[in-house]
């Protein structure tokens, strides 16, 4: 299995888990494929932009400031990530209580 195949497989699993956490009981395979590809593209853009910011600062390692700037470039704020994470924690607790 090539690195690309492995990445696609992991992205598909991630998309399926996110869909399940969002309350979906089933997903069409084509939808999972498309969302997985979008996830890979977004991750690639995010990592590439963070790497570019590290290089601009004459560093070889990416730090949190680089990632936050890259997220901002892609239209995501730390507050949005925090809200999403809190929602996921709340949703999982709710599911555990109802099980």
N, C-alpha and C positions, 0 to 999 in steps of 0.2 A: 504494500500500500504506500503510495507516494505521500509526501507532506501535504500536498494540496487536497488529496482525498481524505486524509486524516483531519485536516482543518474543516473541510466541508461536513464530515461526519460529526465532529464536535459542535459545529454551529447548528446543525440540524437538531441535535440533542438539546442544546441550550434553548433553541426556539420552541421545541416541543414542551420543555419544562416551564418556560415562561407562559406559554399558552395554557398549560394545565393550571398553573398558579393563578392565572387570570380567570379561571372558571370554565375553560373550554373542555368539553368531553372528548372531542375528536377534531382532527384537522385534516384537510386534504393534503396529500403528499406534495402536490405542486406548490401549495401555499407555504409549506414548511421549507421547501427548496428555495423559493424566492426570498422568504424572510431570512433564511440562513445565508444566502448570498449577500443580502443587504447588511446583515450583521458583520460578515467578513469584510465588506467594503468599508463600513463605518470604522471598524476596529483598525483596519489598515490605514485609513486616513488619519485617525486619531494618533496612532503610533508614529506615523510618518511626520505629522505636524509637531508632535512632542519632541521627536528626534531632531527636527530642524531647529526648534527653539534651543535645545541643548547645544547644538553646534554653533548657533549664533552667539551663545555665551561662552564659547571655547571650552565646552565640557564634553566628555565622552559618555557620561551617564545622564539619563533623564531624571529629573526630580519632580516633585509635586507641582511646583510652579509651572514647569513646562507642560505638564498634563492639563492643569487648569486652564492655561492659555489656549492649548489646543482644543479643549472642550468648548471654550468660549468661541473660538473660531468656527466651530461646527454648530454653534447655536445652542449649546447646553450650558446651564449654569450649575454651580455647586448646590444651590438651593433646590433645583429640580431633581438632582440626583439624590439629595437627602430626602425629599418628599417621596420619591419613588421607593427608596430603601425602607422608609418608615411604613409605607403602604404595604410593602411585601411582608414585613415583619408582622404587622397587624393582621393581614390576611391569613398568614400561616397560623397565628395564634387562634384566630376565629375558626379555622378549619379543624384545628386540634380539639377545640372545645366542643364542636358539633359532631365530632366522630365518635 
